[in-house]
Amino acid sequence: MSIAAEEFKRRARMEDCRADDTDPKDQERPMSPEGVEPDRPPRSLAEAHEAVARIRPRQKAPLSEWLAFHQRSAALYAEVAEIDRGHHHEALFMAEREHQRVKEIKTEIASSAAGEK
């Protein structure tokens, strides 16, 4: 099992104890379809989407949390691309989209750090 898959599994089991000021609807997590085991890494693109939704940080989370989320998401989608061959290209697209978001967040973090100096 890859490190990304283990991290998704660990975060999915964690109790959602986020106290924030966002809309309660933002805290809802999608239900897994029947027959999907929550303690195993996703094997399809649909399961990957569900896993990513379960570990999504709250809207006002720090950029560092969002950076880690997008890095894990990119790794998971890349892994699923090799497993779910019927959705290979879609999963690769999602992985690339997450990589782009990682670059954007790193730039945002660097510019905010430069602004503090």
N, C-alpha and C positions, 0 to 999 in steps of 0.2 A: 504494500500500500504506500502510495507516495506521501510526502510530507504535507502537500496541499490537501490531499484527501483526508489525512488524519486531522488536520487543523479544522476542516469543515465539519468533520464528525464531532470533534470536541466542542466547537462553538455551537453546533446545533443542539447539543445536549445541555449546554449552559442555560441556566434559568435567566429569562429576560427580566433583569432587575434595573432597567434604565428608568430613572426618574427624570423626565424632561418636560418641557412646556409645549410639546408638539400635539397636534390633533391625535386623539386616541386611535383614529383609523390608521395613522401612520405606524402604529405599533402592532397591528394585526399581522399575522403570518399566514400564508396560504396553507391549507390542509394538504397533506400528502394523499395521493390516491391510494385506494385499498391495495394491499399487496406490496407496497413499497416499504422496505425495511429502513428505518431511520438511522440504524447504526452501520450501514455500509456505504461506501462511496457511490456517487451517482454513476449509472451505466448508460444513461441516455441524455440527450439534450434537454428533454423536459425535466428529468430529475435534477440536472445541473441547474436549470433555472430555479427550481424549488429550493435547492441547497443555497444558492446565492441569495435568494430572497430571505431565507431564514437567518443569515448572518449579516444582513445589511445593517450598517450603523444607523443610529437615529439621524435625522436630517441636520441637526445642529452639532453633530459630533466634530471633534477637532480634525484638521486635515490629516494628521498622522494616522488616525483611525480609518479614514477614507482611503488613504494610500495603501494601508495593509489590506483592506477589503478588496480593492481593485487588483492588487498583486495576487491575492489568493484566488480571486475570480478568474483572472487570466490563466493561472496555472490549472485550475479545474477545467475550464473550457478546452484548453489545449489537450489535457488528458482525455476528456470525453470525445474529442475529435478522433482520437485513435481507437476508441472503443465502439462508439456509435457510428459506424461507417455510413449508414444511411443519411446521417446529418453531419457528415464530415466537414463540408464547406461552411455550413451555418455555424458550427462550433468553432471553426477556425476564425470566422468573421468575428464572433463574440470575443474570442481570445485577443484578437488584434484590437478590437474596440476597447477592451479593458487595458491593454498595453498603452494605447493612446491616452487614455484617461490617467494612467499612472504618470506618464510624461507631463501631462498638463498640471497635475497636482504637485509634482516635484518642482516644476517651474514656479507655481504659485507659492510653495513653501520657501523656495529660494528668494523670490522677490519680496515676500513679507519679512524674511530674515534680514535682507539687505536694507529694507525700509526701517528696521528697528535700530540699525547701527548709527 
